[in-house]
Amino acid sequence: MSPELIGFSFIILGILLMISKWIRVTIPFLQNVLIPSSIIAGLLGLLLGPEVLGLLDIELFEEGGLFPEGMITVWESLPELLISIIFASLFLGSSIPSFKKMWNIAGPQITFSHFISWGQYVIGGVLATFLLVPLFNLNPAVGALLEISFVGGHGTAAGLSSTFSAVDFEEGRDLAIGLATVGVLSGVFIGMILINWGARKGKTKILKSPDDISKEQKKGLIKMEDQDDAPAGHKTTRSEVIETFTVHFAYIGIAIALGYLILEGLILVEEALWSDTIELFVNMPLFPLAMIGAVIVQLTLDKTTKEPILDPGLVKRIQGFALDLLIVSAIATLSLTVIGDYLLPFLFMSIAAISWTVFSFLFIAPKMMPDYWFERGIGDLGQGLGMSAAGLLLINLVDPKNDSPAKEGFSYKQLLLDIFVGGGIVTAASVPLIVAVGPVVFLIIAFVVMIGWLLLGLLYFGKKRAHK
């Protein structure tokens, strides 16, 4: 594959993103439902590619559509690389707080998010055991797709491609990305419906009316007078020595390298001790361990440096750039044929995951959260249906000035959520684990863990709410 084709593949992704941004700014409906530009760009790429336009015999290349086969191949390879960058960026740039501080501020959100995540494993396990495997002959690992796709999002779904292949579940990649797309779209649609309902019914403590959401928030733009408040990043090194962006990218690379060493070490331990009975780490992707690498890097910097070397704003810009490219490339290379072949299971899983997450928000969150249940819970709903960015977006709409603990709690929550589920170690290990121990055993484990988080939320944090 020529370097020119690889470079041109990135250029086309950029063009798709820019077109989608102007589409979003121009069409009020897309603004009102807050569809991310990267989703629009991915759907546009899918529409113009071999899966849609190619089927209509409208094509510039033999493979069909407006994109050559080599470009599609480049796009298909991007998610597994970009997801490691995204997860390695999660905890770089900000000092990691003590467990006590995180628990005091984010405890209710940690508990509620784990309840949603493990509940999706339970719902997925029930569907797999009694419907999807016996009636549709799907791989038992299908029971993990709800949590992988809805809580994990596009990055996790695409990043697990090699894991799906390793357990002979190649169709899992397309089903997971398709479910993740449904999740993000339903997350912003349902989130906006619930925000409108909550504001009108007095469920929100800060947002008094849906009309208080500014036009700039809906368009995704920043007023000129406010732009200085959101710098791309602060310089932490002198550019004549090394560019600040380069330093940040290098530390992300170090975090990924540490994750790789950890993974290789775990594989060696597995091969020496139990690989004859179960293979878990050999099928585990790199990205959750890149997150562990990032924690090690940040803790080391906290202990050894006096001046801040990493700026969290710049780290987030790198992470956001990688996430946008990942979503576009993942959706643009989605196989609609696979989804069509498994349309009924796809619909069953979509409806089940959405119903579970909305039910949890409406009926469990008010009983778990000691205060600001709507503002806290709406972020977990957004993440439970789509991704963390969707959760933050919904929190910013109901609490734009951070008058509640929702946004701070959401940020702290990520360390004790993403390291396990939502793309963490449990998420990455769930597919090979289901294959190794069987879907019923995994379902029982998930059910016990889910009930544990439910009882913790109701009996500990729920009592705090009752005493207020």
C-alpha positions in Angstrom: 0.0 0.0 0.0 1.5 3.3 -1.1 2.2 6.2 1.4 0.2 8.4 -0.9 -2.9 6.3 -0.5 -2.4 6.2 3.3 -2.0 10.0 3.4 -5.0 10.6 1.1 -7.1 8.3 3.3 -6.6 10.7 6.2 -7.3 13.7 4.0 -10.7 12.2 3.0 -11.5 11.6 6.6 -10.8 15.3 7.3 -13.0 16.4 4.4 -15.8 14.2 5.6 -15.5 15.7 9.1 -15.5 19.3 7.7 -18.6 18.6 5.5 -20.4 17.1 8.5 -19.6 20.1 10.7 -21.2 22.5 8.2 -24.1 20.1 7.7 -24.7 20.2 11.5 -24.3 24.0 11.8 -26.8 24.5 8.9 -29.6 22.0 9.8 -31.5 23.0 13.0 -32.8 19.5 13.6 -29.3 18.1 14.0 -28.5 20.9 16.4 -31.6 20.3 18.5 -30.8 16.6 18.9 -27.1 17.3 19.3 -25.8 14.6 16.9 -22.0 14.7 17.0 -20.3 15.7 13.7 -18.2 12.5 13.8 -21.4 10.4 13.6 -22.6 12.4 10.6 -19.2 12.1 8.9 -19.2 8.3 9.5 -22.7 7.9 8.1 -21.7 10.1 5.1 -18.7 7.9 4.5 -20.8 4.8 4.8 -23.4 6.2 2.3 -20.7 7.1 -0.3 -18.9 3.8 0.1 -19.4 0.3 -1.4 -22.0 -0.7 1.2 -24.6 1.8 -0.1 -23.6 3.8 -3.2 -21.7 0.9 -4.6 -24.8 -1.2 -4.5 -26.5 1.4 -6.8 -23.8 1.0 -9.4 -22.7 4.6 -8.8 -19.0 4.2 -8.5 -15.6 5.6 -9.4 -13.8 2.4 -8.5 -14.3 -1.2 -9.3 -15.0 -2.0 -5.7 -18.0 0.3 -5.6 -18.7 3.7 -4.3 -16.4 6.8 -4.2 -13.6 5.2 -2.2 -10.9 2.7 -3.5 -10.5 -0.6 -1.7 -7.1 0.4 -0.3 -8.6 3.4 1.4 -11.3 1.3 3.0 -8.5 -1.0 4.2 -6.7 1.9 5.8 -9.8 3.0 7.6 -10.5 -0.5 8.9 -7.1 -0.6 10.5 -7.3 2.8 12.2 -9.7 2.0 15.2 -7.3 -0.6 16.8 -4.5 2.0 16.8 -6.6 5.0 17.8 -8.4 3.3 20.7 -5.0 2.8 22.4 -4.3 6.5 22.1 -7.7 7.4 23.5 -7.4 5.2 26.5 -3.8 6.1 27.1 -4.9 9.8 27.2 -7.6 9.2 29.9 -5.6 9.9 33.0 -2.6 11.9 31.7 -2.2 15.6 32.6 -4.1 15.7 35.9 -3.0 14.5 39.3 -4.8 11.4 40.3 -6.8 12.1 43.4 -6.9 9.9 46.5 -9.5 7.1 46.5 -11.2 8.8 49.5 -11.7 12.0 47.5 -13.0 10.2 44.5 -15.4 8.1 46.5 -16.8 11.1 48.5 -17.5 13.1 45.4 -18.2 10.5 42.7 -19.4 7.5 44.8 -23.0 7.6 43.7 -22.1 7.9 40.1 -19.5 5.1 40.3 -22.1 2.8 41.8 -24.8 3.7 39.4 -22.6 3.4 36.3 -21.4 0.0 37.4 -25.0 -1.1 38.0 -25.9 0.0 34.4 -22.8 -1.7 32.9 -23.1 -5.1 34.8 -26.9 -5.0 34.1 -26.2 -4.8 30.4 -24.1 -7.9 30.8 -27.0 -9.6 32.5 -29.5 -8.5 29.9 -27.1 -9.5 27.1 -26.5 -12.9 28.8 -30.2 -13.6 29.2 -30.8 -12.8 25.5 -27.8 -14.9 24.4 -28.7 -17.9 26.5 -32.4 -18.1 25.7 -32.8 -16.4 22.3 -29.7 -15.4 20.3 -27.7 -18.6 20.6 -30.4 -21.3 20.4 -32.6 -19.6 17.8 -30.1 -17.6 15.7 -27.0 -19.7 16.1 -24.9 -16.8 17.2 -21.6 -17.2 19.0 -22.1 -17.2 22.8 -19.9 -14.1 23.1 -22.8 -12.1 21.7 -23.9 -11.7 25.3 -21.1 -9.2 25.8 -22.0 -7.0 22.9 -24.5 -4.8 24.8 -21.9 -3.6 27.4 -19.1 -3.4 24.8 -21.2 -1.3 22.4 -23.4 0.9 24.6 -21.1 1.6 27.6 -17.9 1.1 25.7 -18.9 2.9 22.5 -17.4 2.9 19.0 -13.8 2.8 20.2 -14.2 -0.3 22.3 -16.3 -2.0 19.7 -13.8 -1.4 16.9 -10.8 -2.0 19.2 -12.0 -5.5 19.9 -11.9 -6.6 16.2 -9.0 -9.0 16.7 -10.6 -10.4 19.8 -13.8 -11.2 17.9 -11.7 -12.9 15.2 -9.7 -14.9 17.7 -12.9 -16.5 19.0 -14.4 -17.1 15.5 -17.0 -14.3 16.0 -15.9 -12.0 13.1 -19.5 -10.6 12.7 -19.2 -9.4 16.3 -17.2 -6.4 15.1 -19.9 -5.1 12.7 -22.7 -5.9 15.1 -20.9 -4.1 17.9 -20.1 -0.9 15.8 -23.7 -0.9 14.6 -25.0 -1.2 18.2 -22.6 1.6 19.3 -24.1 3.8 16.5 -27.6 3.1 17.7 -26.4 3.8 21.3 -25.0 7.2 20.6 -27.9 8.3 18.5 -30.4 7.0 21.0 -28.4 8.6 23.8 -28.6 12.1 22.5 -32.2 11.7 21.3 -33.4 10.2 24.5 -31.1 12.5 26.6 -32.7 15.6 25.0 -36.2 14.2 25.5 -35.5 13.5 29.2 -33.8 16.9 29.7 -36.9 18.6 28.3 -39.2 16.5 30.5 -37.0 17.0 33.5 -36.9 20.8 33.1 -40.6 21.1 32.6 -41.5 18.7 35.5 -39.0 20.3 38.0 -36.8 17.3 38.1 -33.7 19.4 37.3 -32.4 21.7 40.0 -30.4 24.0 37.8 -31.9 24.1 34.3 -35.3 25.8 34.7 -36.5 25.6 31.1 -35.4 23.8 27.9 -35.2 27.2 26.3 -32.3 28.1 28.6 -30.0 25.9 26.4 -28.1 28.4 24.2 -27.9 28.4 20.5 -24.1 28.1 20.7 -24.5 24.9 22.8 -26.8 23.4 20.2 -24.6 24.4 17.3 -21.4 23.3 19.1 -19.8 26.7 18.7 -18.1 29.1 21.1 -18.8 32.8 21.1 -15.9 35.1 20.2 -15.7 36.7 23.6 -15.6 33.3 25.3 -13.0 31.7 23.1 -10.0 32.8 25.2 -11.5 30.7 28.1 -10.9 27.5 26.2 -7.3 27.4 25.0 -6.1 24.4 23.0 -3.4 23.8 25.6 -0.6 25.5 27.5 3.1 25.3 26.6 5.0 23.2 29.1 8.3 23.1 27.3 10.3 25.6 25.2 9.6 25.0 21.5 13.2 25.5 20.5 14.1 22.4 22.5 11.0 20.3 21.8 7.5 21.2 20.7 4.9 20.9 23.6 2.6 18.8 21.4 5.4 16.4 20.7 6.1 15.9 24.4 2.5 15.1 25.1 2.3 12.7 22.2 5.5 11.0 23.4 4.1 10.5 26.9 1.0 8.9 25.4 3.3 6.6 23.4 5.2 5.7 26.7 1.8 4.8 28.3 0.9 2.6 25.4 4.4 0.9 25.5 4.0 0.2 29.2 0.6 -1.3 28.5 2.1 -3.5 25.8 4.8 -4.7 28.3 2.1 -5.5 30.9 0.1 -7.4 28.3 3.1 -9.4 27.2 3.9 -10.2 30.8 0.4 -11.4 31.5 0.5 -13.6 28.4 3.8 -15.2 29.6 2.2 -15.9 33.0 -0.8 -17.4 31.4 1.2 -19.6 29.1 3.2 -20.8 32.1 0.3 -21.5 34.5 -3.1 -22.1 32.9 -3.1 -21.7 29.1 -4.1 -25.4 28.7 -7.4 -24.8 30.3 -8.3 -21.2 29.5 -6.8 -18.5 27.2 -7.7 -15.0 28.4 -4.8 -12.6 28.0 -3.7 -13.9 24.6 -7.0 -12.6 23.2 -7.0 -9.4 25.2 -6.5 -6.2 23.2 -3.9 -3.6 24.2 -6.1 -0.5 24.9 -7.3 -1.3 28.5 -3.7 -1.9 29.6 -2.6 1.3 27.8 -4.9 3.0 30.4 -3.0 1.2 33.2 0.2 2.5 31.6 -1.2 6.0 31.7 -1.9 5.8 35.4 1.6 4.6 36.0 3.1 7.4 34.0 0.9 10.1 35.7 1.7 8.7 39.2 5.4 8.7 38.4 5.2 12.3 37.2 3.3 13.4 40.3 6.1 11.9 42.5 9.2 13.0 40.5 8.4 16.4 38.9 7.7 19.8 40.5 6.7 21.7 37.4 3.7 20.4 35.3 4.9 18.6 32.2 1.6 17.6 30.8 -1.3 20.0 30.2 -4.8 18.3 30.5 -6.3 20.6 27.9 -3.8 19.5 25.2 -4.1 15.8 26.2 -7.9 16.1 25.7 -7.4 17.7 22.3 -5.3 14.8 21.2 -7.8 12.4 22.6 -10.7 14.1 21.0 -8.9 14.2 17.6 -8.3 10.4 17.8 -11.9 9.8 18.9 -13.3 11.7 15.9 -11.1 9.9 13.4 -12.0 6.5 15.1 -15.7 7.1 14.9 -15.7 8.2 11.3 -13.5 5.3 10.1 -15.4 2.7 12.1 -18.9 3.7 10.9 -17.7 4.3 7.3 -16.4 0.7 7.1 -19.4 -0.8 8.8 -20.8 -3.9 7.0 -24.5 -3.4 6.5 -24.6 -6.9 5.0 -23.7 -8.4 8.4 -26.3 -6.3 10.2 -28.9 -7.3 7.6 -28.1 -10.9 8.1 -28.7 -10.6 11.8 -31.3 -7.9 11.8 -33.7 -9.4 14.3 -30.9 -10.1 16.9 -29.6 -6.6 16.3 -33.0 -5.1 17.0 -33.6 -7.3 20.1 -30.2 -6.2 21.5 -30.8 -2.5 20.7 -34.2 -2.4 22.3 -33.0 -4.3 25.4 -30.0 -2.1 26.0 -31.9 1.1 25.5 -34.8 0.0 27.7 -32.5 -1.2 30.5 -30.5 2.0 30.6 -33.6 4.3 30.5 -35.3 2.2 33.2 -32.2 2.5 35.4 -32.1 6.3 35.0 -35.8 6.9 35.7 -36.3 4.4 38.6 -32.9 3.6 40.1 -30.9 6.8 39.8 -33.4 8.8 42.0 -33.0 6.2 44.7 -29.2 6.0 44.5 -28.1 9.6 44.2 -28.0 11.5 47.5 -28.4 14.9 45.7 -28.8 16.3 42.1 -30.0 12.9 40.9 -31.0 14.2 37.5 -27.8 16.1 36.8 -25.6 13.2 38.0 -27.7 10.5 36.4 -28.1 12.1 33.0 -24.3 11.8 32.4 -24.4 8.1 33.3 -27.3 7.7 31.0 -25.4 9.3 28.1 -22.4 7.1 28.8 -24.5 4.0 29.3 -26.1 4.5 25.8 -23.2 5.9 23.9 -19.8 7.1 25.3 -18.3 9.3 27.9 -18.4 12.3 25.6 -22.2 12.0 25.2 -22.5 11.9 29.0 -20.4 15.1 29.4 -22.4 16.8 26.7 -25.7 16.1 28.5 -24.3 17.2 31.9 -23.1 20.5 30.3 -26.7 21.1 29.0 -28.4 20.7 32.4 -25.5 22.2 34.4 -23.5 24.6 32.2 -21.8 26.5 35.1 -21.0 23.4 37.2 -23.2 24.3 40.1 -23.7 20.7 41.0 -21.1 17.9 41.7 -22.2 16.1 38.5 -19.3 17.0 36.2 -16.6 16.7 38.8 -18.1 13.4 39.9 -18.3 12.2 36.3 -14.6 12.9 35.7 -13.5 11.1 38.9 -15.9 8.2 38.2 -14.0 7.4 35.0 -10.9 6.1 36.9 -13.0 3.6 38.8 -15.3 2.7 35.9 -13.2 2.6 32.7 -10.4 0.7 34.3 -12.9 -2.2 34.7 -15.9 -1.8 32.4 -16.8 0.6 29.6 -13.7 -0.5 27.7 -11.6 -1.6 30.7 -10.1 -4.9 31.7 -13.5 -6.7 32.2 -14.9 -5.4 28.9 -11.8 -6.6 27.0 -11.8 -9.9 28.8 -15.5 -10.6 28.6 -15.5 -12.1 25.1 -12.8 -14.7 25.6 -14.1 -15.3 29.2 -17.6 -16.1 28.0 -16.1 -18.5 25.4 -13.9 -20.1 28.1 -16.3 -20.6 31.0 -19.6 -20.5 29.1 -22.4 -17.9 28.9 -24.4 -19.2 31.9 -21.5 -19.0 34.3 -20.6 -15.5 33.1 -24.3 -14.5 33.4 -24.4 -15.7 37.0 -21.2 -13.8 37.8 -22.6 -10.6 36.2 -25.9 -10.9 38.0 -24.2 -11.3 41.4 -21.9 -8.3 40.8 -24.9 -6.2 39.5 -26.9 -6.9 42.6 -23.9 -6.0 44.8 -23.7 -2.5 43.1 -27.5 -2.1 43.4 -27.5 -2.9 47.2 -24.5 -0.6 47.7 -26.3 2.3 45.9 -29.7 1.8 47.6 -28.6 1.0 51.2 -25.5 3.3 51.4 -26.1 6.3 49.1 -29.8 6.0 49.1 -29.9 6.4 52.9 -27.9 9.6 52.7 -30.6 11.0 50.4 -33.3 10.0 52.8 -31.6 11.8 55.7 -31.4 15.1 53.7 
